[in-house]
Structures are given as C-alpha cells and as structure tokens.
Amino acid sequence: MTYSFLKGHGTENDFVLLPDHDGEVHGELTPQRVAALCDRRAGIGGDGVLRVIRTRALGEQQDAEWFMDYRNSDGSLSEMCGNGIRLFARHLVDEGLATSPVRIGTRDGVKVVTVEGDRITADLGVPRAYDDTEVAVGDRRWPAQHLDMGNPHAVAFVDDLDDAGDLLRAPEHDQDAYPHGVNVEFVVRRGPRHVAMRVHERGSGETRSCGTGACAVMVASALADGAGERGADGALTPPEAELTYRVDVPGGELAVTWTPDNHVLLTGPALVVARGETDL
C-alpha cells in the first residue's frame, strides 16, 4: 500500500506526519511501521510520527476536531510533544484544515496553539513539580528536579553540557519515580533568564530539541531563581508576573513563558520541509 506523508521539524526536532483524517489509511499504527518510517538510513527519518486524524475517528471524547496521535521513533506512545504539536498546527493551518488558534486533542488533553507567521505558540497547560530525584551518566551523578508537562521530565543543572557524554543510552534514573521512563534534560546557565540544554528523550534518544523539555527546564530555572513556589502533591504557585526565558537547544532557540494563571507557553518556529508518498 502506498500512502502520503510529510516531513517537518520544530528547531530540528523532526517528525513524519501521516494524514489519516478519518482513520481509514493506517488502521492500528504499529510500532514496526513507526520505526520503519523514522529509520534515518532505511526510512524517511524522524524523532517520531504524528498521525493527523480527526478526534472522533479515534473514539476520543475531547472538544477538538483534530487529534495528534504521537508515537516516539521506537513506536511507543507518548502523551505530549511540544515541538510536534506546533508542527501539527502549522500543517493544519497551511492546508486550510483549521484556523488559528487551533484546538488540538492529545493524550494529555486539549491544547491550544496560535499560529502567527513564523511564530507558533502552544499553551501546554499547568506544570507540576514533585520530589527531587537524581540522574546519572556513567560514574557521574546529579540532583534533578522531577517535573511533569503532560509527560515526565528530570532536569539536572550541570557545569558543562559535555558532562552528559554522548547520550547514546538513557541516563540512569529512579525507576520508582519514572516507571515508564523519563525525558532527561541537562542544563547550563547562559545569562539572566537564558539557559541552554541537551536532552535524552525516552523512546527516541538524544534529540536536537524537546519542546516539553524546554518548558520543564524553564520552570526548574525559574524556581531556582526564586520565582514561583513548589507546593504539595505536585502543585506549583506561579510567578506574580508573566516570566519568559530563552532556552537554547542544539537545533535553535525557543521562548518559554510562565503566566500568572499557571500556564506554560512554548513559542518557536515549525516548518514542513517535504512531502511525498511511501510504501514503508
């Protein structure tokens, strides 16, 4: 069977998009097909697959016409993807399938994405912070902040981004805190409200960018800078005034804003760079 695909990225976090509006093309999207599409030598190549499908076609009960059915490059399911949802919205608006702002269903609920030219902003909702944890690479260990942006993160501040090594394997982490794996961010300070990061994403390995990871990094940095407060059971008290940080990733630059109503907004570019047909 031959079917259509598109290829795109958000700050070089790249994805294969599969238009399957009514769920009639792919049926059950198998891990094997996702892995074949994401293979960088024998396939199209990507950090994950975004199936563009109507919410009703998946049987989801969400107040959004479109659903981002996201899979990591190994075929595993993921709750959310900050760069992916911006690319997803870019595609919907460019193809005339939706107008901005766009409501998009995800496994972490409905997200609202605003497309303004090259700037695309995704409201990723309310952050949560849990007990401190620890991550390790080889014989080096760091304390880490356990944050949730709809998916789990461990944010570790390091002296140098090279300290994380080659990140060919997932950093060691607390299996009890993260029974389904975790995205691990390594962070350095660059200046006031300016940080840089590397990330190892569960199910994909090291990527050039991670949108939810950048949001987790911003919240961890703001907390360390005295803005906002951690409460009980993951609850966070937001800053009294809107707060924006620049987050540098290997693939570019993102802006993350934490609002007084306790929402985290991710802003950056997203581009569709190719389209075609495949029988993978």
C-alpha positions, 0 to 999 in steps of 0.5 A: 500500500502506498500512502502520503506523508510529510516531513517537518521539524520544530528547531530540528526536532523532526517528525513524519506526519501521516494524514489519516483524517478519518482513520481509514489509511493506517488502521492500528499504527504499529510500532514496526511501521513507526520505526520503519518510517523514522529509520534515518538510513532505511526510512524517511527519518524522524524523532517520531510520527504524528498521525493527523486524524480527526478526534472522533475517528479515534473514539476520543471524547475531547472538544477538538476536531483534530487529534495528534496521535504521537508515537516516539521513533521506537513506536511507543506512545507518548502523551505530549510533544511540544515541538510536534504539536506546533508542527501539527498546527502549522500543517493544519493551518497551511492546508486550510484544515483549521484556523488559528488558534487551533484546538488540538486533542492529545493524550494529555488533553486539549491544547491550544496553539496560535499560529502567527507567521513564523511564530507558533505558540502552544499553551501546554497547560499547568506544570507540576513539580514533585520530589527531587530525584537524581540522574546519572551518566556513567560514574557521574551523578546529579540532583534533578528536579522531577517535573511533569508537562503532560509527560515526565521530565528530570532536569539536572543543572550541570557545569558543562553540557559535555558532562552528559557524554554522548547520550547514546543510552538513557541516563540512569534514573529512579525507576520508582519515580519514572516507571515508564521512563523519563525525558532527561534534560541537562542544563547550563546557565547562559545569562539572566533568564537564558539557559541552554540544554541537551536532552535524552528523550525516552523512546527516541534518544538524544534529540536536537530539541524537546519542546516539553523539555524546554518548558520543564527546564524553564520552570526548574530555572525559574524556581531556582531563581526564586520565582514561583513556589513548589507546593504539595502533591505536585502543585506549583504557585506561579510567578506574580508576573508573566516570566519568559526565558530563552532556552537554547537547544542544539537545533535553535532557540525557543521562548518559554513563558510562565503566566500568572494563571499557571500556564506554560507557553512554548513559542518557536518556529515549525516548518514542513520541509517535504512531502511525498508518498511511501510504501514503508 
